[in-house]
C-alpha cells in the first residue's frame, strides 16, 4: 500500500527475514546463472508448475490506451490532431497520424500505444515549448 501511495509499483511477496538471510549468503552465479533472474525460485517451483509458466516472459502493466483512443479520448485525439494544427506545427505528418487513427478506429491495426505516446508528446510540447496548457482545453472539449 505504501508503494502504491507513492505511485511506485513494487512486489514483496517473498520478503521475509529468513529468506533474505539465506539468500544473502548464496553467490550471484547461483541465484542468477547467465543473468537469468529468479532461477532458484524457478527451480523450486519446477515440480508444481508447467514449463510454460516457469519460462513465461515478464509482462509489465500498461494502461488500456488502445481502448481509450477508440473510446473515452476519441474526441480529444480528433481535436489535438486536427489537420490545420498539425500542419501548422511542422512536427508530424498529418497524413501519417490520420492513417494511424483510421487503422486503429477500424481495428485494422492496434496503434494505441503509439497514438498515446503522440498525445503525451503533444501535451508536453504544448506546455513546455509553446508555454500553453492546451491539452486541458482539449480534454474539456473547448478550444
Buried (B, 14 or more C-beta within 10 A) or exposed (E): EEEEEEEEEEEEEEEEEEEEEEEEEEEEEEBBEEEEEBBBEBEEEEEEEEEEEBEEEEEEEEEEBBEBBBEEBEEBBEBBBBEEBBEEBEEBEBEEBEBBBEEBEEEEEEBBEBBBEBBEEBBEBBBEEEEEEBBEBBBEEEE
